[in-house]
Amino acid sequence: MMGEDAENFSQEDIDRSISYLLPSGLFEKKARPMLRPPKDYYPPQKAAQFDNDGRPFSFLFYTGKPNYYNLMHEAADWLNKVIQQEDALIQRGESLDGIPQVNLARSEWIGKLALEKIVIEKLKDNEYERFINLLERILKQPFAIEAQEFIMKFRQKIEAVLSKEVIEPLQKDENGRFYSRGSARRKSSNASVILTDGGSGKITINGEEFLRTFYQLCHREDILFPLHFANMLDRFDIECTTEGGGPSGQSGAIRLAISKALRSFVDEEFVEKMRQAGLLTKDPRIKERKKPGQKRARKKFTWKKR
């Protein structure tokens, strides 16, 4: 590094110099020299909390967490403000209808670690829950819209995780009717489905009537739920082919296959609603294996003292 211009010496020059001085390399990360700005390694520090006479600036200093309790006081002030606005409206005899609400769609509360970075203090679980409960209490008030800017500081957006699978376009059969296909698995069962538009709601499974294949109500509800969710129970003729597994696995596979085929008939917004309802998520549950020395996966043999 000697002889280099200090003013134009960049971070890349520093890293190149270190690799030149230590050609063999240090493979343990903790043993490598660090010549980067301290803020890249160390968390942010609190500002000075005392004046020249040694007196703390904040009246909450002796609580041990002044930043957290300042935030709690600010949230409590907002709660009192929105309650006062509601009381004033009631005293004037006006209606509370028509007041806009805070839009919380596609967002959720930040986690405890994110809140700790904001206050730069370590928090307990009950302290985090107490703060979130206070914010939720503000949201229950009619005039919560007044505190929207304050509340949204502690919410983060939820990114839509859309399926990467390409939704196949609709196809036409010999009679000119649109249809789509879908296939899925559940446990050891495979299912493939053909949804034909303009039908009467008839469902056949392996060439047999739907009600003759599944006798339990829970399995029938599994199959009909995607169509009921889309309010299209009597719109399609459905032909299903299943193999392997039992009725629980087959009904779950058919449900997922119908949901996948149904995507071709609805828009992207409704596909996202289906995903949020769990219709496009594969059920990963399978039967737990038997354990050695036990009767089944969890059940034990009868124990006798003598």
Secondary structure as UniProt FT lines:
FT   TURN            2..3
FT   TURN            7..8
FT   HELIX           11..21
FT   TURN            23..24
FT   HELIX           29..31
FT   HELIX           38..40
FT   TURN            52..53
FT   TURN            59..60
FT   HELIX           61..63
FT   HELIX           66..91
FT   TURN            92..93
FT   TURN            97..98
FT   TURN            105..106
FT   STRAND          107..109
FT   HELIX           112..119
FT   HELIX           125..139
FT   TURN            142..143
FT   HELIX           144..147
FT   HELIX           148..151
FT   HELIX           152..154
FT   STRAND          155..157
FT   STRAND          171..172
FT   TURN            174..175
FT   STRAND          178..186
FT   TURN            187..188
FT   STRAND          189..197
FT   STRAND          203..205
FT   TURN            206..207
FT   STRAND          208..209
FT   HELIX           210..213
FT   HELIX           217..229
FT   TURN            230..231
FT   TURN            233..235
FT   STRAND          236..243
FT   HELIX           247..262
FT   HELIX           263..265
FT   HELIX           268..276
FT   TURN            277..280
FT   TURN            292..293
//
